[in-house]
Amino acid sequence: MSSAIAGATTERSAPADGYVLRTATAQDVGGARAVMLDTVYHDLRSGYVPRWHADIIDLEGAYLLPRRCTLLVALHGDEVVATGAVRDRGPQAPPNPQWVADRFPSGTTAQLCRIYVRPEHRRHGLARALVRELGDFAARAGGYTSLYLHTDPAVPGAEPFWRSMAHEVCDERRLPGGGQGIVHFELPMPPAGDGHATSNI
């Protein structure tokens, strides 16, 4: 996977499956945006909502330019088939519970987001590989003390996937009124410098 921070670049690939994971470039933005928009329309079924999805429109400003943010892509041939990102801000309150926002403040929280895989490319380990590499990026970036994410359990497979990797912090379905119906998770922060030069998915 390519990851650019402090001038370092690495690439990880899975030759047997023909997938390559790397840091997105400007040339990947259109393909990454297509994966994300297809996901919010077909899997999340929310459609594009500016207050939630503005980063999808400005991927370069949100992820490629800020030093402590990143966007990773998985390619099959020349096609972007999966995405994953780190943003440098925690959940906001509202709409999230205040105590969740307090636990994961912006600046020291690396939020994993936009971890989407096209349906025909699922079950190849892409999501797990993206999560592993995003965690390594956050550890190398410095200044982050926690890895946070939230997921919509209505999306098929999302909740069991995250429960297999992360610790539940808050299931809003158990709150009075059900909250937003999402589940908040924390993942362990890898030790700094744990990244490798090459790895198979």
C-alpha positions, -999 to +999 in steps of 0.1 A: +000+000+000+013+034-007+013+057+023+028+092+022+039+107+055+072+124+062+082+114+026+078+077+031+060+056+005+052+019+007+030-003-014+011-034-004-004-058-028-020-092-031-007-107-064-028-138-062-061-119-062-048-090-084-055-063-058-032-034-050-037-011-020-021+023-019-025+059-010-049+077-033-036+102-058-054+129-077-060+104-105-079+081-081-103+107-068-130+101-095-130+063-089-130+067-051-158+092-052-179+068-074-174+039-049-185+062-020-215+077-038-227+042-049-224+030-013-243+059+002-271+055-024-273+017-025-260+003+008-267+032+033-297+043+013-294+078+026-284+094-007-260+123-007-266+145+023-242+175+023-238+178+061-227+141+062-210+136+029-193+169+020-159+152+022-169+129-007-172+159-030-139+174-019-117+143-013-085+162-020-092+189+005-105+164+031-079+136+028-051+142+003-039+176+014-040+175+052-008+159+066-025+139+093-053+126+071-052+100+043-073+082+017-064+047+007-077+029-023-078-008-034-074-013-072-083-043-093-066-036-126-071+002-132-105+003-113-109+016-078-129-010-060-125-001-023-117+030-002-108+038+034-098+071+051-086+087+082-099+121+093-084+141+121-116+149+140-138+130+164-176+127+165-195+159+171-224+165+196-251+168+185-260+145+168-238+121+187-240+117+225-220+144+243-200+118+263-189+100+231-177+134+216-159+141+249-142+107+248-129+112+212-119+149+209-108+163+175-071+166+171-062+135+191-088+112+175-081+094+142-116+087+128-118+058+103-143+065+077-155+057+041-144+021+044-164+009+014-159-021-009-179-027-041-202-057-036-185-078-063-151-074-046-161-083-010-148-113+008-113-108-004-100-093+028-099-057+014-118-041+043-095-057+069-064-048+050-076-012+048-084-010+085-049-024+093-032+001+071-053+031+083-043+022+118-007+020+109-010+054+092-026+070+123+002+056+145+029+070+122+012+103+118+018+112+155-005+130+180-033+105+178-043+087+210-074+068+198-089+052+167-126+057+165-154+048+140-191+045+139-212+022+117-248+018+107-259-017+118-287-017+091-260-022+064-256-060+058-225-073+074-213-040+089-220-047+125-205-082+128-174-070+108-166-042+132-175-063+163-148-088+151-121-061+152-132-033+176-146-026+210-181-012+213-183+022+230-219+030+225-249+013+208-273+041+203-301+017+197-301+012+235-304+049+243-338+065+251-355+070+217-329+050+199-306+079+191-294+077+155-294+039+155-257+038+150-229+020+169-197+037+180-165+017+182-129+021+193-099+001+179-065-004+195-039+020+183-010+002+168+025+009+181+042+037+161+065+024+134+046-009+130+041-005+093+059-029+069+074-023+034+053-049+017+025-072+027-001-095+011-038-090+018 
